[in-house]
């Protein structure tokens, strides 16, 4: 598969993971889910005309995808969403390190074919890339959304 097609395939999978994340939280209730990532907030910076040598732009490029507000506690969490076919602690650690440089505190949600994972970035770094299974959403609801994710992998 050409690099462009592979890039597009991964982009689509990422968007699917983001949609599943947002819809699952909304279906569970108790959360306000706001799109936050730079693609949504400042889409002009996505283009090739902006170099990777500008620290301000780089900070925006790694902006978390969502701001999630717990409606009961009013706690706000900045959450990056990733899709991975399978969990790899080295990859998880690298993602956490990158996020930690610009967005701390923040959280990482990973959608895989085996299930959903979620943890605070600093916790992932302290445990060398280990990330906990998603516990805040009932397993039954997770299974429904995992089924949707698996439908797109076929």
FENNOR-V638266 format. One record per residue. N is the residue number from 1. PSI is psi in whole degrees, 0 to 359 (999 if undefined). D_LAST is the distance of its C-alpha to the last C-alpha in Angstrom with 2 decimals. Layout:
n:N psi:PSI d_last:D_LAST
n:N psi:PSI d_last:D_LAST
//
This chain:
n:1 psi:137 d_last:16.64
n:2 psi:158 d_last:19.55
n:3 psi:321 d_last:20.43
n:4 psi:318 d_last:20.35
n:5 psi:320 d_last:16.80
n:6 psi:318 d_last:15.70
n:7 psi:314 d_last:17.91
n:8 psi:317 d_last:16.45
n:9 psi:314 d_last:12.81
n:10 psi:324 d_last:14.28
n:11 psi:316 d_last:16.45
n:12 psi:316 d_last:13.82
n:13 psi:320 d_last:12.06
n:14 psi:318 d_last:15.67
n:15 psi:323 d_last:16.50
n:16 psi:314 d_last:13.70
n:17 psi:318 d_last:15.10
n:18 psi:317 d_last:18.56
n:19 psi:316 d_last:18.01
n:20 psi:315 d_last:16.65
n:21 psi:307 d_last:19.64
n:22 psi:315 d_last:22.15
n:23 psi:324 d_last:21.14
n:24 psi:316 d_last:21.05
n:25 psi:318 d_last:24.52
n:26 psi:319 d_last:25.82
n:27 psi:325 d_last:24.71
n:28 psi:327 d_last:26.44
n:29 psi:163 d_last:29.56
n:30 psi:358 d_last:32.25
n:31 psi:144 d_last:30.82
n:32 psi:124 d_last:31.35
n:33 psi:117 d_last:28.45
n:34 psi:131 d_last:29.60
n:35 psi:136 d_last:27.74
n:36 psi:333 d_last:29.61
n:37 psi:157 d_last:27.92
n:38 psi:332 d_last:29.80
n:39 psi:330 d_last:27.32
n:40 psi:321 d_last:28.45
n:41 psi:314 d_last:32.05
n:42 psi:70 d_last:33.18
n:43 psi:339 d_last:30.72
n:44 psi:335 d_last:33.43
n:45 psi:357 d_last:33.04
n:46 psi:331 d_last:29.47
n:47 psi:166 d_last:30.85
n:48 psi:351 d_last:31.96
n:49 psi:350 d_last:35.62
n:50 psi:117 d_last:35.71
n:51 psi:163 d_last:36.16
n:52 psi:5 d_last:34.94
n:53 psi:359 d_last:38.59
n:54 psi:113 d_last:39.42
n:55 psi:324 d_last:39.15
n:56 psi:317 d_last:39.04
n:57 psi:320 d_last:36.11
n:58 psi:320 d_last:34.28
n:59 psi:320 d_last:34.90
n:60 psi:325 d_last:33.38
n:61 psi:330 d_last:30.33
n:62 psi:18 d_last:29.44
n:63 psi:139 d_last:30.26
n:64 psi:155 d_last:28.08
n:65 psi:329 d_last:25.61
n:66 psi:150 d_last:27.26
n:67 psi:122 d_last:30.62
n:68 psi:127 d_last:30.31
n:69 psi:124 d_last:33.51
n:70 psi:117 d_last:34.18
n:71 psi:335 d_last:36.16
n:72 psi:310 d_last:38.36
n:73 psi:345 d_last:39.34
n:74 psi:11 d_last:38.86
n:75 psi:137 d_last:37.31
n:76 psi:130 d_last:35.25
n:77 psi:134 d_last:32.43
n:78 psi:123 d_last:30.89
n:79 psi:126 d_last:27.24
n:80 psi:135 d_last:24.93
n:81 psi:132 d_last:21.17
n:82 psi:149 d_last:18.77
n:83 psi:133 d_last:15.09
n:84 psi:138 d_last:14.67
n:85 psi:319 d_last:11.93
n:86 psi:157 d_last:14.93
n:87 psi:135 d_last:18.49
n:88 psi:113 d_last:21.15
n:89 psi:331 d_last:24.68
n:90 psi:318 d_last:26.03
n:91 psi:317 d_last:23.56
n:92 psi:316 d_last:24.27
n:93 psi:316 d_last:27.96
n:94 psi:316 d_last:27.85
n:95 psi:317 d_last:26.22
n:96 psi:318 d_last:28.88
n:97 psi:315 d_last:31.67
n:98 psi:316 d_last:30.80
n:99 psi:320 d_last:30.73
n:100 psi:328 d_last:33.92
n:101 psi:326 d_last:35.91
n:102 psi:334 d_last:35.68
n:103 psi:87 d_last:34.43
n:104 psi:123 d_last:36.03
n:105 psi:150 d_last:35.59
n:106 psi:175 d_last:31.93
n:107 psi:158 d_last:28.82
n:108 psi:129 d_last:25.33
n:109 psi:128 d_last:22.22
n:110 psi:126 d_last:19.09
n:111 psi:125 d_last:15.68
n:112 psi:171 d_last:13.66
n:113 psi:340 d_last:11.02
n:114 psi:341 d_last:14.34
n:115 psi:191 d_last:16.08
n:116 psi:143 d_last:18.33
n:117 psi:149 d_last:21.40
n:118 psi:134 d_last:24.52
n:119 psi:163 d_last:27.94
n:120 psi:142 d_last:30.89
n:121 psi:314 d_last:30.95
n:122 psi:326 d_last:34.33
n:123 psi:320 d_last:33.20
n:124 psi:317 d_last:30.27
n:125 psi:316 d_last:32.81
n:126 psi:330 d_last:35.35
n:127 psi:20 d_last:32.95
n:128 psi:42 d_last:31.77
n:129 psi:0 d_last:28.17
n:130 psi:139 d_last:27.59
n:131 psi:139 d_last:25.90
n:132 psi:151 d_last:26.13
n:133 psi:151 d_last:23.55
n:134 psi:122 d_last:23.70
n:135 psi:342 d_last:26.66
n:136 psi:349 d_last:27.78
n:137 psi:132 d_last:25.18
n:138 psi:142 d_last:25.27
n:139 psi:322 d_last:22.66
n:140 psi:318 d_last:21.97
n:141 psi:320 d_last:21.15
n:142 psi:318 d_last:18.97
n:143 psi:322 d_last:16.91
n:144 psi:315 d_last:16.37
n:145 psi:331 d_last:15.19
n:146 psi:323 d_last:13.04
n:147 psi:319 d_last:11.22
n:148 psi:315 d_last:10.77
n:149 psi:316 d_last:9.59
n:150 psi:328 d_last:6.88
n:151 psi:327 d_last:5.84
n:152 psi:349 d_last:5.58
n:153 psi:348 d_last:3.80
n:154 psi:999 d_last:0.00
//
